[in-house]
Amino acid sequence: MGDKGQESFIKEMQNRFDKKLREQEISVIEHWRDQLTRVLSMKPEGVGALQTQIKKVSEMMNNRVINIKRSQSD
């Protein structure tokens, strides 16, 4: 493959990678938006119940980060 062919290939792979990364980012944001929408739609009895639900979402997010970090190191 010539230099132009390699440059074209690299540019195409970079574009595919960027597109896939954007798609994954959108998917992640939509997932957490849905989680927060569920909390918003609830009718908690008080601040304590709302705090409990927010804490659950926060723990889910923390667990996800831990799992992603663990899978990156494997």
N, C-alpha and C positions, 0 to 999 in steps of 0.2 A: 504494500500500500504506500502511495506517495504521501508527501507531507500534507498536501491539500486533503487527501482522503482521510488521513489521520485526524486532521483538524476538524473536518466535517463530522467524523465519527464521534470525536470527543464532544463536540458541540451538541450533537444529537443526544448522546447519553446524558449530558448535563441537563438538557431540556427535559428529558424523560424523568430524570431524578428529581428535578425541581417540581415538575407536575405532580409526581407521586407524593412528594413531601407536602405540597399544598393540600392534596386530597386527604392525606392522613391528618394534617393539622385541622382541617375543616371537620373531619369525623370526630376527632377528640373534643373539639370545642362544642360541637352539637351534642355529644354525649353528656358533657358536664352542664350544658345549658338545660338539657332535659331533666337532669337531676335537680337543678335549682328550681326549675319550673314546677316540679312535683312539690317541693317544699313550699313554694309560693302558693300553690293551689290548696294546700292543707289549711284547715281552720283550727290552729292550735288553741288550746284552752288558756294559754298564757305564754309569757316570755320563756319560761323554763322549757316548755314543750318545743318551742321554736328553736331554742338553743340546742336542744338534744338532736333535732333533725339536722341542723347546720353542722353539728359536731360529727354526725354520721357521714355526711357528705365529705367533710374535711378528712375524716379517717379513710374513706374510700379513695380519695385523691392521693393521700399519703401512701396507702398500700400500693396504688398503681405506680407511683414514682419509685417505690422500693423495688417492685417487680421489674420495672423497666431497667433500673440500674443493675439489678442482679443479672438480667438477661444480657446486658451489654458486656459484663465482665466474663461471661461464659465463653 
